[in-house]
Amino acid sequence: MSMSSIQEQVARYGYVTEAVADDLDLIAEINRLKKEKNAVILAHYYVDGAIQDIADYIGDSLGLSQQAAATPADMIVFCGVHFMGETAKVLSPNKKVVIPDLNAGCSLADSAPADKFAAFKAQYPDHLVISYINCSAEIKALTDIVCTSSNALQIVNSLPKDQKIIFAPDANLGRYVAHKTGRDLVLWDGACIVHIDISREKLQKLREENPDALLIAHPECKEDILLQADFVSSTTGLLKFVQEYPHDKFIVATEAGILHKMKESVPHKKLIPAPATDNNTCACSECPYMKMNTLEKLYNALLYEQPEIIVPENTRLKAYASVARMLELSKGI
């Protein structure tokens, strides 16, 4: 297939649509191409288990980008969503970064358009901007310090108490941070559709049916769920808690993809996904964007080295500065 045809498909569909032969051993071919092209495959905890199983590194977005930056790979294939590929490019400008599907966006990142956020920021000229890493490179470029769900509390607490702060783009995480730190934060009103779609009524029924289960939740969940949770932490933090805490039954309030790694690491424990509002196929919270990553698209991304993530250098440098500030403040945390 010609390069122009590849680019046309990516421009039209967001991924290379070339059909994969039914008798092709996808796993073997992905491994072959990875070695041939000196590529590294990153998989977020929320993508399909089959992709997690073949990835070189599995984790949350920042940890994966840091892993990729530290490897000698020439190409990064990021199986996650668009902003994650951008973060990898911000940290690894000299490496080619591709993702299986350009249309794999993020409801949270999309809730903060750069032009509208810039206008919002201009209303608070004496405020410092802290942005959750789940945002676009453009938002990172408008940010003073990036944070993650695992270090947001520490980042805010590291600043003088009289420092005025805008927190973006996730309002639920922002409210959680404000509650825990006692700080008065100006919040951008963004949210993740997966975490706000967890049904309070169905969750209550599930807890009544499983009174011996601990409820663990990601801080992107709504406040009423966080208030009743036995433990609140990042995706990696939830995984570690299930692995280490001496309890055998958990209700997990975050994207259901994390259960793949949880079940793999603690097969003897009972793990129950928190129920979503809609009656979807698994009655749990699933990110439709994460599920756009497939083995077929991963294979084509490796084969054709498309779709590629491009971040303009001016944007990249500004975004890098906000991530670097976080890493500096996070030392010793």
C-alpha positions as CSV (number, residue, x, y, z in Angstrom):
1,M,0.0,0.0,0.0
2,S,1.4,3.4,-1.0
3,M,2.2,6.1,1.6
4,S,-0.5,8.4,0.1
5,S,-3.1,5.7,0.5
6,I,-2.0,5.1,4.1
7,Q,-2.3,8.8,4.9
8,E,-5.7,9.0,3.2
9,Q,-7.0,6.2,5.4
10,V,-5.7,7.8,8.5
11,A,-7.1,11.2,7.6
12,R,-10.5,9.7,6.8
13,Y,-10.9,7.0,9.5
14,G,-8.2,7.8,12.1
15,Y,-6.4,4.5,11.6
16,V,-5.1,2.3,8.8
17,T,-8.0,0.2,7.6
18,E,-6.0,-2.4,5.7
19,A,-7.6,-5.8,6.4
20,V,-5.6,-8.3,8.3
21,A,-5.6,-11.8,6.9
22,D,-7.6,-14.3,9.0
23,D,-4.7,-16.8,9.1
24,L,-2.2,-14.2,10.3
25,D,-0.7,-14.9,13.7
26,L,-1.1,-11.4,15.1
27,I,0.9,-12.0,18.2
28,A,3.8,-13.4,16.4
29,E,3.7,-10.7,13.7
30,I,3.5,-7.9,16.3
31,N,6.5,-9.3,18.1
32,R,8.4,-9.6,14.9
33,L,7.7,-6.0,13.8
34,K,8.5,-4.7,17.3
35,K,11.9,-6.3,17.1
36,E,12.5,-5.3,13.5
37,K,11.6,-1.7,14.1
38,N,13.1,-1.3,17.6
39,A,9.7,-0.3,18.9
40,V,8.3,-0.4,22.4
41,I,4.6,-1.2,23.1
42,L,2.9,0.6,25.9
43,A,-0.5,-0.4,27.2
44,H,-2.7,1.5,29.7
45,Y,-4.5,-0.5,32.3
46,Y,-7.8,0.3,30.6
47,V,-7.2,-1.3,27.2
48,D,-8.2,-4.8,26.3
49,G,-6.5,-7.6,28.2
50,A,-5.0,-9.1,25.0
51,I,-3.1,-5.9,24.3
52,Q,-1.9,-5.7,27.9
53,D,-0.6,-9.2,27.6
54,I,1.6,-8.4,24.6
55,A,2.8,-5.0,25.8
56,D,6.3,-4.3,27.0
57,Y,5.0,-2.0,29.8
58,I,1.6,-1.7,31.4
59,G,0.7,1.2,33.6
60,D,-1.0,4.6,33.9
61,S,-0.2,7.4,31.4
62,L,2.7,9.3,33.0
63,G,4.5,6.1,34.2
64,L,4.3,4.6,30.7
65,S,5.7,7.8,29.0
66,Q,8.6,7.8,31.5
67,Q,9.3,4.2,30.8
68,A,9.3,4.9,27.1
69,A,11.6,7.9,27.4
70,A,14.1,5.7,29.3
71,T,14.2,2.9,26.7
72,P,16.5,2.9,23.6
73,A,13.5,2.3,21.4
74,D,13.2,4.3,18.1
75,M,9.4,4.1,18.0
76,I,6.7,4.1,20.7
77,V,3.4,2.5,20.1
78,F,1.0,3.8,22.7
79,C,-2.1,1.7,23.2
80,G,-4.3,4.1,25.2
81,V,-5.9,7.4,24.2
82,H,-4.7,10.5,22.2
83,F,-3.4,12.7,25.1
84,M,-1.3,9.8,26.3
85,G,0.5,9.6,22.9
86,E,1.0,13.4,23.1
87,T,2.6,13.1,26.6
88,A,5.0,10.4,25.3
89,K,5.9,12.7,22.4
90,V,6.4,15.6,24.8
91,L,8.9,13.5,26.8
92,S,10.5,11.8,23.8
93,P,10.6,14.3,21.0
94,N,13.3,12.3,19.0
95,K,11.2,9.1,19.0
96,K,8.4,8.3,16.6
97,V,5.1,8.0,18.5
98,V,2.2,6.2,17.0
99,I,-1.2,5.1,18.3
100,P,-3.5,2.4,17.0
101,D,-6.4,4.9,16.4
102,L,-6.4,8.7,16.3
103,N,-10.1,8.7,17.2
104,A,-9.3,7.2,20.6
105,G,-9.8,10.5,22.4
106,C,-10.7,11.2,26.0
107,S,-13.9,12.8,27.3
108,L,-12.0,14.5,30.1
109,A,-9.3,16.0,27.8
110,D,-12.0,17.0,25.3
111,S,-13.9,18.8,28.0
112,A,-11.2,21.5,28.1
113,P,-10.8,23.1,24.7
114,A,-7.6,25.2,24.7
115,D,-9.1,28.4,23.5
116,K,-11.9,28.3,26.1
117,F,-9.5,27.4,28.9
118,A,-7.1,30.2,27.9
119,A,-10.0,32.7,28.3
120,F,-10.9,31.1,31.6
121,K,-7.3,31.3,32.8
122,A,-7.2,35.0,31.8
123,Q,-9.9,35.8,34.3
124,Y,-7.6,34.7,37.2
125,P,-4.2,36.4,36.4
126,D,-2.9,35.9,39.9
127,H,-3.6,32.2,39.9
128,L,-1.2,29.4,39.3
129,V,-2.5,26.6,37.0
130,I,-2.3,22.9,38.1
131,S,-3.6,20.5,35.5
132,Y,-4.2,16.8,35.8
133,I,-2.1,14.9,33.3
134,N,-5.3,13.7,31.5
135,C,-5.4,16.7,29.3
136,S,-4.2,17.7,25.8
137,A,-0.7,19.0,25.1
138,E,-2.2,22.4,24.5
139,I,-3.7,22.5,28.0
140,K,-0.3,21.3,29.4
141,A,1.3,24.3,27.5
142,L,-1.1,26.6,29.4
143,T,-0.3,25.0,32.7
144,D,2.3,25.8,35.4
145,I,2.4,22.4,37.0
146,V,1.0,19.1,35.8
147,C,-0.1,16.6,38.4
148,T,-1.3,13.0,38.5
149,S,-4.0,11.5,40.6
150,S,-1.4,9.9,42.8
151,N,0.6,13.1,43.5
152,A,-2.1,15.9,43.2
153,L,-2.4,16.3,47.0
154,Q,1.4,16.5,47.4
155,I,1.7,19.0,44.6
156,V,-0.9,21.3,46.0
157,N,0.5,21.0,49.5
158,S,4.0,21.8,48.3
159,L,2.8,25.4,47.4
160,P,2.4,28.3,49.8
161,K,-1.0,28.4,51.4
162,D,-1.7,31.8,50.1
163,Q,-1.0,30.7,46.5
164,K,-4.2,31.0,44.5
165,I,-4.7,28.0,42.3
166,I,-6.8,27.0,39.2
167,F,-7.2,23.2,39.0
168,A,-8.1,21.6,35.7
169,P,-9.6,19.8,33.9
170,D,-11.3,17.2,36.2
171,A,-13.6,18.9,38.7
172,N,-14.2,15.7,40.7
173,L,-10.5,15.3,41.3
174,G,-10.2,19.0,42.1
175,R,-13.0,18.8,44.7
176,Y,-11.3,15.8,46.2
177,V,-8.0,17.6,46.4
178,A,-9.6,20.7,47.8
179,H,-11.4,18.6,50.5
180,K,-8.2,16.8,51.5
181,T,-5.9,19.8,51.5
182,G,-8.3,22.4,52.8
183,R,-7.5,24.7,49.9
184,D,-9.9,26.9,48.0
185,L,-9.3,25.9,44.4
186,V,-10.9,27.4,41.3
187,L,-12.1,24.4,39.3
188,W,-12.5,23.9,35.6
189,D,-15.8,22.0,35.1
190,G,-14.5,18.9,33.3
191,A,-15.2,15.2,33.9
192,C,-14.5,11.7,32.7
193,I,-17.7,10.0,31.4
194,V,-16.5,6.6,32.6
195,H,-16.1,7.7,36.3
196,I,-19.2,9.9,36.5
197,D,-21.3,7.1,34.9
198,I,-21.0,4.8,37.9
199,S,-24.5,4.4,39.2
200,R,-25.1,5.4,42.8
201,E,-28.3,3.4,43.0
202,K,-26.8,0.2,41.5
203,L,-23.7,0.6,43.6
204,Q,-25.8,0.8,46.7
205,K,-27.6,-2.4,45.8
206,L,-24.2,-4.1,45.0
207,R,-22.9,-3.1,48.4
208,E,-26.0,-4.5,50.1
209,E,-25.4,-7.8,48.3
210,N,-21.8,-7.8,49.2
211,P,-21.5,-6.3,52.7
212,D,-18.1,-7.9,53.2
213,A,-16.5,-6.1,50.2
214,L,-14.4,-3.0,50.5
215,L,-15.2,-0.2,48.0
216,I,-12.1,1.3,46.4
217,A,-12.4,4.2,44.0
218,H,-10.5,6.5,41.7
219,P,-10.7,10.2,42.6
220,E,-12.3,11.0,39.2
221,C,-15.5,9.5,40.6
222,K,-18.3,11.7,41.9
223,E,-18.1,13.1,45.4
224,D,-20.9,11.0,46.8
225,I,-19.0,7.8,45.8
226,L,-15.7,9.0,47.1
227,L,-17.2,9.8,50.5
228,Q,-18.4,6.3,51.0
229,A,-15.3,4.6,49.6
230,D,-13.0,2.7,51.9
231,F,-9.9,3.6,49.9
232,V,-9.4,6.3,47.2
233,S,-6.3,6.3,44.9
234,S,-4.9,6.4,41.4
235,T,-5.2,3.4,39.1
236,T,-1.8,2.2,40.1
237,G,-2.7,2.9,43.8
238,L,-5.8,0.8,43.5
239,L,-3.9,-2.1,42.0
240,K,-1.3,-2.0,44.7
241,F,-4.0,-1.8,47.5
242,V,-5.7,-4.9,46.2
243,Q,-2.4,-6.7,46.0
244,E,-1.2,-5.8,49.5
245,Y,-4.3,-5.2,51.7
246,P,-5.3,-8.3,53.7
247,H,-8.8,-8.5,52.4
248,D,-10.4,-10.9,49.9
249,K,-13.3,-9.0,48.3
250,F,-13.3,-5.6,46.6
251,I,-15.8,-3.5,44.6
252,V,-13.7,-1.5,42.2
253,A,-15.0,1.9,41.1
254,T,-13.0,2.8,38.1
255,E,-12.7,1.7,34.4
256,A,-13.1,-2.1,34.3
257,G,-10.0,-2.7,32.3
258,I,-7.9,-2.6,35.5
259,L,-9.5,-5.8,36.6
260,H,-7.5,-7.7,34.1
261,K,-4.2,-6.9,35.8
262,M,-5.8,-7.2,39.3
263,K,-7.1,-10.7,38.6
264,E,-3.8,-11.7,37.2
265,S,-1.9,-10.6,40.3
266,V,-4.5,-11.7,42.9
267,P,-6.5,-14.6,41.3
268,H,-7.7,-15.8,44.7
269,K,-9.5,-12.5,45.5
270,K,-13.0,-11.6,44.5
271,L,-13.1,-8.4,42.4
272,I,-16.3,-6.8,41.4
273,P,-16.6,-3.9,38.9
274,A,-18.7,-1.0,40.0
275,P,-21.9,-0.8,37.9
276,A,-22.5,1.8,35.3
277,T,-25.8,3.7,34.7
278,D,-26.3,2.3,31.3
279,N,-27.0,-1.4,30.7
280,N,-23.9,-2.1,28.7
281,T,-22.5,-5.5,27.9
282,C,-20.6,-6.0,31.1
283,A,-22.8,-3.9,33.4
284,C,-19.6,-2.1,34.4
285,S,-17.8,1.2,33.6
286,E,-15.9,0.9,30.3
287,C,-14.2,3.6,28.3
288,P,-15.3,3.4,24.7
289,Y,-12.2,5.2,23.6
290,M,-9.8,2.8,25.3
291,K,-11.7,-0.1,23.7
292,M,-11.0,1.3,20.2
293,N,-7.5,-0.2,20.6
294,T,-7.4,-3.6,19.0
295,L,-4.7,-6.1,18.1
296,E,-5.4,-5.5,14.4
297,K,-5.0,-1.8,14.7
298,L,-1.9,-2.3,16.8
299,Y,-0.4,-4.5,14.1
300,N,-1.2,-2.0,11.4
301,A,0.3,0.9,13.5
302,L,3.5,-1.1,13.8
303,L,3.5,-2.1,10.1
304,Y,2.8,1.3,8.6
305,E,4.0,3.5,11.4
306,Q,0.8,5.4,11.4
307,P,-1.2,7.2,12.8
308,E,1.7,9.3,14.1
309,I,1.4,11.8,17.0
310,I,2.8,15.2,16.1
311,V,3.1,18.0,18.7
312,P,4.3,21.4,17.5
313,E,7.6,22.2,19.1
314,N,6.5,25.5,20.7
315,T,3.6,23.6,22.3
316,R,5.8,20.7,23.3
317,L,8.4,22.9,25.0
318,K,5.8,24.6,27.1
319,A,4.1,21.3,27.9
320,Y,7.4,19.8,28.9
321,A,8.1,22.6,31.3
322,S,4.9,22.0,33.2
323,V,5.6,18.2,33.4
324,A,9.2,18.9,34.4
325,R,8.0,21.2,37.2
326,M,5.8,18.3,38.5
327,L,8.7,15.9,38.4
328,E,10.9,18.4,40.3
329,L,8.3,19.0,43.0
330,S,7.6,15.2,43.3
331,K,11.1,14.3,44.2
332,G,11.0,12.6,47.6
333,I,7.3,12.2,47.5
